[in-house]
């Protein structure tokens, strides 16, 4: 039987905004975080322990919408350092918010396919709950883009809550976040 006095361990998958870029959190993950704070944590910050995971997708060329040429191993090293710093800035946003509210938290970066990595991290860390944001894509868009949240609901080895972003914050193109 689980220790009822232990804090509830909530894993949150967070990603950067496709509109604003690093270090801004996406609309979906920021909405999920805010919802979790207001609906679950409320006035009991000591009862929760947040676990933030950010999955960086390996970039084929290191630059968005641009072909790249690398002339030395140092070029690759610089690209990896840049990505690491961006991920740390994103996680810093959530850690700072938790610190201000008195919520224990941990944060880390992984690399790979987000849906696979998140489920693998759930298995490794064994949180009580996984919270993921959802862009609320329609059936046509889901076929081409796929959704991390749907995959996690089906495959994560813990309860999963998906929080859809507010309609008022949805960008013109629903794939953007």
Secondary structure, 3 states (H helix, E strand, C coil): CCCCCCCEEEEEEECEECCCEEEEECHHHHHHHHHHHHHHHCCCHHHEEEEEEEEECCCCCCCCCCCCCCCCHHHHHHHHHHHHHHHHHHHHHHHHHHHHHCCEEEEEEEECCHHHHHHHHHHHHCCCEEEEEECCCCHHHHHHHCCHHHHHHHHCCCEEEEEECCHHHCCCCCCCC
